[in-house]
Each structure stands twice: as structure tokens, then as C-alpha cells.
Amino acid sequence: MSLTFTLDPAVDPALRDGILDLWADVTNAGGSVGFVPPVTRDDIRPELVKHMVAMAEGRTRLLVGHDEAGRVAATAFLTLNTHRLMRHWLWLYTVMVHPRHQGRGYGRDLLDAAADAARTVDGIEAIRLTCRGGLGLERFYASCGYKEVGRVPGAIRVAPGDDRDDIIMLAPLT
Ligand SMILES: CC(C)(COP(=O)(O)OP(=O)(O)OC[C@H]1O[C@@H](n2cnc3c(N)ncnc32)[C@H](O)[C@@H]1OP(=O)(O)O)[C@@H](O)C(=O)NCCC(=O)NCCS
């Protein structure tokens, strides 16, 4: 089994709802993609709309992975910088694999596909992202060629008394 990745898919209602379900299921299973559980599709929708506005403006590109049953199983959003001095790297946001598919190498496949996608963008030399500390995610990214280049202690308050580091990871594109 493997996922089929598509860059810049046409966003129809099925894809939009598939992403909302994925994002909610990942969050409710404890994933760190901008929310804390419990969440519903409606909680997530405004964040997806922000990505979609950036896509419409040509600043963000969607990479989506479908499973063999045709379900949305993974996503990552690649976002270009608007700052004129930072146009040689891009951001990767909302990296997630559906809980039913985690632990089978699909996350690494997703980041490989994201690197391939970034290489198609003129002038892009690196991918930067942030992740929440305390979950071992930096080990996942390190296994995909990313290096920790910074850490802001306690910047993410997931709950009162539970502050997590905001870890900055960088992967040069070779
Ligand atoms: C993080 C995530 C994308 C990884 O995808 P995955 O398909 O489960 O990961 P893979 O099976 O490709 O694992 C690749 C390697 O990373 C390791 N790994 C995966 N998740 C890990 C984690 N949370 N902590 C530590 N290591 C992890 C695996 O053990 C594997 O290492 P190995 O080859 O030495 O065995 C996925 O678990 C996920 O969507 N999590 C919830 C959302 C989330 O937190 N996203 C990160 C946003 S910053």
C-alpha cells in the first residue's frame, strides 16, 4: 500500500470535506496541527479557509495524499514568503497523516513529495517548519533530513500549566 500524492489538486467540496475530516481526526487523536482536542470540522474550517485564500492568491500550494480507498489521508501546505529578502525558502504547514495510516512510512513519503514539490518552485533552496515540543516530532523530521535550527521555550500553551517549546526545523534542498 502507498499513498498517491497530488500537488495543486482542484479543490472541490469532496476534497475540502476530506481535509476537514483528516484535520479533525488527526487533532482528536492528539496530533499537533494547530489545535487541541476536542475539535469539530467547524472549529477547523476557518483555518482551512485561510490556507485556501492563500492558495487563491498564489502564495500557498496544497499537497494531498489519497489512500487506495480514495480517502484524503495526508496533507501539507507549502507557503511562499512575501518578504523580498526571504524568497529563497518556503514554509511547510499542517503536515499530517491520518491516524489510521500513521507509522507506515507515509509521513516520510509526504515530506519527500513536499521536497519534490518545493524543487519545482523557482529559486527555492530550503524548507522551514515549526513543530510542537514534547512529542518527539523533531525526531520524525530529523529522519526526513531536517535539522533543528531554533527553539523558543514555552511558546505554545496547549493548556494552562502545559507550555511547549516551538521548535524550528530546516531542510536544505539538494
Ligand atoms: C508526524 C506524522 C506526520 C508522521 O507520519 P507517520 O506516517 O506516522 O511517520 P512515518 O511512519 O513516516 O515515520 C517516519 C519515521 O519517523 C518516526 N516518527 C514518526 N512519528 C514520530 C513521532 N511522533 N515521534 C517520534 N518519531 C516519530 C518513525 O518512527 C519513523 O522512524 P524510523 O524510520 O526510524 O522507524 C504523523 O504521525 C502525524 O500526522 N501526526 C499527527 C499530526 C502532527 O503532529 N503533525 C506534525 C505537525 S508539526
The ligand as a Tripos MOL2 file, in Angstrom:
@<TRIPOS>MOLECULE
LIG
   48    50     1     0     0
SMALL
NO_CHARGES

@<TRIPOS>ATOM
      1 C1          4.0730   13.2240   12.3760 C.3       1 LIG1
      2 C2          3.4490   12.3770   11.2690 C.3       1 LIG1
      3 C3          3.2050   13.2460   10.0150 C.3       1 LIG1
      4 C4          4.4340   11.2420   10.9280 C.3       1 LIG1
      5 O1          3.8410   10.4310    9.9260 O.3       1 LIG1
      6 P1          3.9360    8.8450   10.0380 P.3       1 LIG1
      7 O2          3.3850    8.2860    8.7670 O.co2     1 LIG1
      8 O3          3.3100    8.4000   11.3010 O.co2     1 LIG1
      9 O4          5.5170    8.6400   10.1350 O.3       1 LIG1
     10 P2          6.4390    7.5720    9.3900 P.3       1 LIG1
     11 O5          5.7980    6.2200    9.5320 O.co2     1 LIG1
     12 O6          6.7460    8.0370    8.0110 O.co2     1 LIG1
     13 O7          7.7450    7.6390   10.3040 O.3       1 LIG1
     14 C5          8.9950    8.0370    9.8360 C.3       1 LIG1
     15 C6          9.9780    7.9760   10.9930 C.3       1 LIG1
     16 O8          9.6320    8.9580   11.9750 O.3       1 LIG1
     17 C7          9.3880    8.3420   13.2440 C.3       1 LIG1
     18 N1          8.2500    9.0160   13.8610 N.ar      1 LIG1
     19 C8          7.0170    9.1760   13.3510 C.ar      1 LIG1
     20 N2          6.2280    9.8790   14.1820 N.ar      1 LIG1
     21 C9          7.0010   10.1660   15.2430 C.ar      1 LIG1
     22 C10         6.7750   10.8770   16.4430 C.ar      1 LIG1
     23 N3          5.5950   11.4570   16.7130 N.pl3     1 LIG1
     24 N4          7.7900   10.9710   17.3140 N.ar      1 LIG1
     25 C11         8.9960   10.4010   17.0400 C.ar      1 LIG1
     26 N5          9.2900    9.7350   15.9280 N.ar      1 LIG1
     27 C12         8.2950    9.6130   15.0310 C.ar      1 LIG1
     28 C13         9.0610    6.9050   12.9100 C.3       1 LIG1
     29 O9          9.3530    6.0460   13.9860 O.3       1 LIG1
     30 C14         9.9560    6.6340   11.7200 C.3       1 LIG1
     31 O10        11.2860    6.4100   12.1360 O.3       1 LIG1
     32 P3         12.0670    5.0500   11.7250 P.3       1 LIG1
     33 O11        12.1400    5.0410   10.2310 O.co2     1 LIG1
     34 O12        13.3720    5.2070   12.4090 O.co2     1 LIG1
     35 O13        11.2030    3.9520   12.2550 O.co2     1 LIG1
     36 C15         2.1170   11.7220   11.7170 C.3       1 LIG1
     37 O14         2.3720   10.8790   12.7970 O.3       1 LIG1
     38 C16         1.0530   12.7130   12.0730 C.2       1 LIG1
     39 O15         0.2860   13.1510   11.2140 O.2       1 LIG1
     40 N6          0.9650   13.0920   13.3690 N.am      1 LIG1
     41 C17        -0.0900   13.9590   13.8240 C.3       1 LIG1
     42 C18        -0.0050   15.3450   13.2380 C.3       1 LIG1
     43 C19         1.2630   16.0590   13.6480 C.2       1 LIG1
     44 O16         1.5800   16.1360   14.8100 O.2       1 LIG1
     45 N7          1.9660   16.5970   12.6400 N.am      1 LIG1
     46 C20         3.1860   17.3210   12.8500 C.3       1 LIG1
     47 C21         2.9500   18.7760   12.7290 C.3       1 LIG1
     48 S1          4.4070   19.7150   13.1220 S.3       1 LIG1
@<TRIPOS>BOND
     1     1     2 1
     2     2     3 1
     3     2     4 1
     4     2    36 1
     5     4     5 1
     6     5     6 1
     7     6     7 2
     8     6     8 1
     9     6     9 1
    10     9    10 1
    11    10    11 2
    12    10    12 1
    13    10    13 1
    14    13    14 1
    15    14    15 1
    16    15    16 1
    17    15    30 1
    18    16    17 1
    19    17    18 1
    20    17    28 1
    21    18    19 ar
    22    18    27 ar
    23    19    20 ar
    24    20    21 ar
    25    21    22 ar
    26    21    27 ar
    27    22    23 1
    28    22    24 ar
    29    24    25 ar
    30    25    26 ar
    31    26    27 ar
    32    28    29 1
    33    28    30 1
    34    30    31 1
    35    31    32 1
    36    32    33 2
    37    32    34 1
    38    32    35 1
    39    36    37 1
    40    36    38 1
    41    38    39 2
    42    38    40 1
    43    40    41 1
    44    41    42 1
    45    42    43 1
    46    43    44 2
    47    43    45 1
    48    45    46 1
    49    46    47 1
    50    47    48 1
@<TRIPOS>SUBSTRUCTURE
     1 LIG1         1 GROUP 0 **** ****
